[in-house]
Amino acid sequence: MKKNHKFRNKTIPLLTTVSPITIWLILLVAAPLIYVFYLSFQSTDGYSVVYKLTLSNYKELFNPTYLEIYSNSFVLAVLTTVFSVLFGYPFAYHMARASGKKKALMMMLLMIPFWTNSMIRLNGWKTILGKTGLLNTVLEKLHLINAPLEILYTRGAVLLGMVYILFPYMVLPLFASIDKLDFGLLEASNDLGANKVKTFLHVTMPLTFPGIFSGTILVFIPSLGYFFVSDIMGGGKSQLIGNLIENQFKAANNWPLGAAFSMLLIILIIIIVSIYKKCGGDIKDLGVM
């Protein structure tokens, strides 16, 4: 009886604490995912879902038209990740080496954009990059160009928008990794005759690789599905996997196929995260989002 009483005293408070979280996860995460999985095996009559099991949606995923979009999405995601690392690493390194007040200021400047909706900020870029925008106006007044440049609604504009939106997701894990770095090792490397390039390649980069890897995951995965960036900066000309999902649920009214595309993206994310874990990454490091 005493053992049962002790068990109840320990278990009931624990269940009281955990149960609301469990219910929340089941209702808002597990249940929708299960429904999307179930929906991906259903049919459509062109207007609504017909609950008749079929594999045709998954066969349609291999349509040559869609394969081209997968390729474009992957290339854009890789380029977004590469440019985010190239621009994010120096920023994170400088922030980690900065003094207390300067570090706090740089962190604040990095985080302030999060306080504003992403679509509002992207529309701000439209006023800068448009034919009558600030950039073309300045270049024309400086007589550097004779006619407005076609910058907006191009793949380059979509890439710029992706890097701009996802830049903080690369910097934050990089900063966390660099900030823990023992800079005495860099000084020791210099004392042993290594120049700055060798020190970076053989000491700094290997020690901060977990931050690079975490940032790569945080940037690469969202860039596959951020359809609103393509819509605003690319004018819908550059299609991504996220655009396919949006179009099937809205314009095409083909929810089962949209669900199949969603499952494809989910499976891809699971594979990437699994590779990350096998390479020694801690899933908690991805919580900077």
N, C-alpha and C positions, 0 to 999 in steps of 0.2 A: 504494500500500500504506500509506504514511504517513497519507494522508487517511482511508482506511478505518479505520486503527488509532485515529486521533484521534476519528473519528465514533463508534466503539464505546466509547471511553473516556468520551465525553460522554453518549451515549445510554443505555447500559446502567444507569448509576447513576440517571438520570432516570426510566427505566421502572421500576426497582426501587422508587423512591419513589412514583410515581404509580399503578402497577398495583394495589396493594392498595386504594387509595381508589376507583379505577375499578370494581374487582370488587365492592367493598362497595356502591357506588351502583347498580350493575346488579342485584345480588341483592336489595337491600332497598328500592330506589326504582323503578327502571325496570321490572323484571320484574313486581312486583305491579300497577303501573299498567297495563301491557300486558294482564295477565290480567283486571283489572277491566274494561278496555275491551272485550276479547273476550267476557267473561261478559255484558256488557250487551246483546249481540246474540243471546243464547241464550234458550231456552224453559224452562218448568217444568211438571211434571205435578201440582204441589201438594205434593209431598213432596221432590223432588230436582230437580237441574238436568238438563234434556234438551238435549243439544248439537245443537240444530237452529236454524239462523240465522233470525232474525225481526227486524222493526222495531217489533213491537207494544209493546215496553217503552218506546221513545221516544215512541210515540203516547200511551201511558198517562200520560206526564209532563204532558200538557195536559188531564188530567181536571179539571173545575171544582173538585172537592174539593181537589185538590193546589194549584191556582192560588190558592185562599184561604190555604193554608198558606204559599205563597211570599210572599204579600202580608204576612201576619202576621210572617214571618221578617224581611222587609225593613224593615218599620216598627220592629220591636224592635231590629234592628241599627242603624238610624238614630238612634233614641232613646238607645241605649246609647252610641253614638259622641258624640252631642251632650252628654250628661251627663258623659261621661268628659272631654271637652274643658273643660266649664264648671268641673268640680271639679279637674281635673288641671292646668290652666294656672296658677291661682294657687299651687298647691302647688309646681309645678316652678319657677315664678318666684321664690318665696320661698326655695326650696332653692338656686337658683343665686346669689341675693344673700346667702346666709347665710355666716357665717365658717367657717373650716376644720372645727372640731370640730362645730359645729351642722350643717353640711352633711353630714358623715360620719354623724352620728346620724340625720338625716332619711333618708339613703340606706339606712342599716341597717334602720330601721323600715319602709321601703318594701319591702325585699327579704326580710325575715324571713318573711312569709307564704309565700314560695316554698318554704320549707323544710318546709311542711306540706301534705299532700294537699288538693286543692281541695274534694273531696267532704266531707272532715272539717270544713273551715271552713264550708261551706254548711250542714251539719247543725248547726253551732253557731248559725247564724242562725235555724234552725228553733226552737231552744229559746228564742230571744229573741222571735220574732214570733208564736209559737203562741198559741192562745186562753188557755192557762195559762202562757204564757211571761213573761219578765221585763218586757217593755214593757207588756203588758196589765195585769199585776199592779201595776206602779208607777202607771199611769194610774188604775186603780180605787182604789188606796189614797189617791191625791191627789184622789179624787172628781171627776175630769175626765170619766170615762165611767161609765155605769151597767151596761153589758154589754160583754164582750170584743169587740174589733174583729176583723173578718175581714181580716187582713193577709196571712197565709200562704195559699199556693195560689191566688194571684191573679196577673194580669199585672204588677201593680206589684211583687210580690215577685220575679218572674222578672227584671224590669228591674233591681231592686236587686242581685240575685245576679250578673247579667251585669256591671254597673258595678263591683261589688266585686272580682270575679275578674279583670277586664281593666284595671282602673285603673292598675296598674304599667306595662302595655304602652303606655299613653298618656303617662304621666309621663316615662318614660325618654327617648324621642326628643325630647320637649318640653324636658327639662332639658338634653340635649346641645345643642340649638339655642340655648336662652336663655343657657347658660353661655358660648357663643362670642360673644354679643352685645357690641358696644362700647357700654357704658353712657354713654360721653361723648356719643354721638349723642342720647341722651335728654335730657341736660343742655342740649345745644345747642338742642334743640327747645323746651325750657322757656324758655331765654334769648331765643329769637326770638318768644315770646309765646303759644305753644301751651299749652293746659291739658293735664292728665293724660289726659283722654279722647282728645283729638286726637292727642297724642303716641303713645298706645297704638294707635289706629286707623291712623295714617299712618306711624309709624316702627317701633314694637315688633312689631306683628302681621305686617306685610309681611316684616320681617327674620327672623322666627321661623316663617314659613309652612312651610318644609320640615319642621320638627319637627311642626307640626300635621298636615300631610299624611301623614307617616310614621306618626304615632300613629293617625290615622284608619284607615289601611290595617290596622295591627296589631290594632285593636279591631273594626273592621267585619267583616272576614273570619271570625275565630273565632266571633263572636256569631251567625253564620248556622248554625253546626254544633255548638255546645256543648249537646247534647241533655240532658246530665246536670244542667245548671242548671235546665232546664225541668222535668225529672223530680223534682228535689228541692224546688225552691222553688215550682213551679207544680202539683205533684201530677199531672203528665201532662196537665193541662187545656189548656195552651198549647203547641201543636205547632209545631216548627221543622223546617227541612229536615233537620237532623241527626236528629230524631226519626223522620222518614220512613225514612231510611237504616237506623237501628237496628231499627225495627219490621219492615222487609222482610227483614232478615238473621236476625232472631230469631223474633218472633211469627208473621209471615206465612210464613216459610220460602220467600220468593221472592227468591232471590239475584240473578237476572238483573235484576229491577226495582230492587232495592237498588243494583246496580252502575250502572244507568242514572241513578239519582238522584245517585250519587257522581260520575259523569262530568259531570252538570249542575253540581254544586257546583265541580268542578275547572275547568270551562270558565269559570264565573263568576269564580273566583279569577284565572285567567289574564287575563281581560278587565280586571279591576280593576288588576292589577299592570302590565299593558300601558299603561293610561291613566296610571298613576303614573309610569312611565318616560317616556312622551311629554310629560308635564308637567314633565320635568326632574329627576325624583327619581332618586336613586341606589339601586339594589337592595341595596347593602351596608348602607344605613341601616335596612333591615328586619331586619338580623341581630341587633338588640337582644334578640330572643326567645331 
